[in-house]
Amino acid sequence: MTNTKKAAKEDSSTAQVQKLAEQMRFRLKEAMAQRGDSEAFLHWLQTDNAKKA
């Protein structure tokens, strides 16, 4: 693989990670607005795990 292709692939991966992190922050902010700080975080973790199971 050439350096150009490798750099493009790394940039794409970085962009994907940043997009996923932003989505997680948005979901957490929504939960915190609905339920309150720590309780929202725990609820968010519990419901997120339930969706994957």
C-alpha positions in Angstrom: 0.0 0.0 0.0 1.3 3.4 -0.9 1.8 6.2 1.6 -1.0 8.2 0.0 -3.5 5.3 0.3 -2.5 4.6 3.8 -2.9 8.3 4.8 -6.3 8.4 3.1 -7.4 5.3 5.0 -6.2 6.7 8.3 -8.0 10.0 7.6 -11.2 8.1 6.9 -10.9 6.1 10.1 -10.3 9.2 12.1 -13.3 10.9 10.6 -15.5 7.8 11.5 -14.3 7.8 15.1 -15.0 11.5 15.4 -18.5 11.0 14.0 -19.2 8.2 16.4 -17.9 10.2 19.3 -20.1 13.1 18.4 -23.2 10.9 18.1 -22.5 9.5 21.6 -22.1 12.9 23.0 -25.4 14.0 21.5 -27.2 11.0 22.9 -25.7 11.5 26.3 -26.7 15.2 26.3 -30.3 14.2 25.4 -30.4 11.7 28.2 -29.0 14.2 30.7 -31.5 16.8 29.7 -34.4 14.3 30.2 -33.2 12.6 33.4 -30.4 14.5 35.1 -26.7 14.0 35.2 -25.5 10.7 36.7 -28.9 9.0 36.6 -29.1 9.7 32.9 -25.6 8.4 32.3 -26.5 5.1 34.0 -29.8 4.8 32.2 -28.1 5.5 28.9 -25.5 2.8 29.5 -28.2 0.3 30.5 -30.5 1.0 27.5 -27.5 1.1 25.1 -26.4 -2.4 26.2 -30.0 -3.7 26.0 -30.2 -2.7 22.3 -27.1 -4.6 21.4 -28.2 -7.8 23.1 
